[in-house]
Amino acid sequence: MTREVTQVTHPDDNCRPATSWRRATAAFHAWRTRRQEHAPPTSDTGSPAPEPVPGANTLWRMRTTVQDEPGSLAALCGALAGLRVDILSLQTHPLAAGTVDEFLLRGPEDLSASEVITAVESAGGADTWIERADAHDLVDAPTRVLGLAARTALDAAELPLALRQLLGRCTIRSRPAPVGGGRAVGGVPVEGALDDTVMRLRGPEGGVITVERPYLPFTPTEFARARALVELDARLGPRLPHGRDVLTLAEGSDITVRRADTRDLEAARAMHERCSARTLKLRYHGPVGDADRYLNHLLSPRYGRTLAVQTASGRVVGLGHLLWDGDETEVALLVEDTWQRRGVGAQLLGRLVGMAVEAGCSSVYAVTQASNTGMVAAMRGLGLPLDYQVEEGTLVITARLGEAVVTAAEELGSASAP
């Protein structure tokens, strides 16, 4: 199957370091272009069908457009009944002309997606889309939306994840507001804009959140739900879970690992000043004088989650970032020189991976240099399957996450817990 490539999410161009950073980024883009696929197929999920089991059932999620006239839904239900398919739930999305009906179906295991589509379209359905569902889809829509709203209320970093769970498999990008204020990026109106498979919403800080789902147009109902979730986030303002872990390193020093955001900007800048030029260059892949320009973006919960390590005196000596990058997730670490090789990076990375698992990520990747032996060792220390790609001196290490990681993450504990 062919899928669309998503570009890497970064701050505006005027916040980017110059040449050497861009060379590393260009190499990384080339690697991604050959490696990454994003858009789901238009019918089935593409996963191998299991062997039929007598009496077994399969769950499906299906959408189809019908004429808004008496008897249209009855004809559709009759066609599904003829295939021995049960309708477990139904949502309607009114359009200017017609209605999009969204079904959760249960059918015989040996029934294929193409058979369902043929029956539905023969009964008057159009633009039909179907994919395999699972037990999580059995939760009714109001309950799911309330749950997503509660998660967003507790943690500002949950907004992109909540939008994705609300709208299905889609690509979400955040763009910050222009430096110095002014209109939002792209001139998006306050109420947002909907254009078929793309919606753009005014971000809480004046930037733009773009949501794209090439395989399935958004309905006005979905647009209204997404806009309400973003408005809730904006009204609540900056917020983070208050949980923190106090750890004792092998050498006997106590450290605290906690969530961080832009309110830690000054402490992060102070840590930059204490770091050597080599440490900053290994982390940011460019001129060390530009390092501070990343921090506002990296610490923002709009683009991911950040963990900070602080000493008993309250000094921040390490930062770990989990960054939402389209359909992928990046991990990045920075540990102050005098605290390196004490296990701080490993503690940060283990917790970031645990967060990625909780968020439903299938993998995480780190962009570094082969000379950054500390980061390479930390990734190897995860004990996960790793893939290595090298492009013009830039090393990309991808860790594939699985069920084994969940247990490891639980053992490590999570500094993101409320």
Buried (B, 14 or more C-beta within 10 A) or exposed (E): EEBEBBEBBBBBEEBBBEEBBBBBBEBBBBBBEEBBEBBBBBBBBEEEEEEEEEEEBBBBBBBBBBBBEEEBBEBBBEBBEEBEBEBBBEBBBEBEEBBBBBBBBBBBBEBBBEBBBBBBBEBBBEBBBBBBBEEEBEEEBEEBBEEBBEBBBBBBBBBBBBBBBBBBBBBBBBBBBBEEEEEBBEEBEEEBBBEEBBBBBBBBBBBBBBBBBBBBBBBEBBBEBBBEBBBBBBEEEEBBBEBBBEBEEEEEBEBBBBBBBBEBBEBBEEBBEBBEEEBBBBBBBBBBEBBBBBBBBBBBBBBBBBBBBBBEEEBBBBBBBBBBBBBBBBBBBBBBEEBBEBBBBBBBBBBBBBBBBBBEBEBBBBBBBEEBEBBBEBBEEBEBEBEEBEBEEBBBBBBEBEEEBEEBBEEBBBBBEE
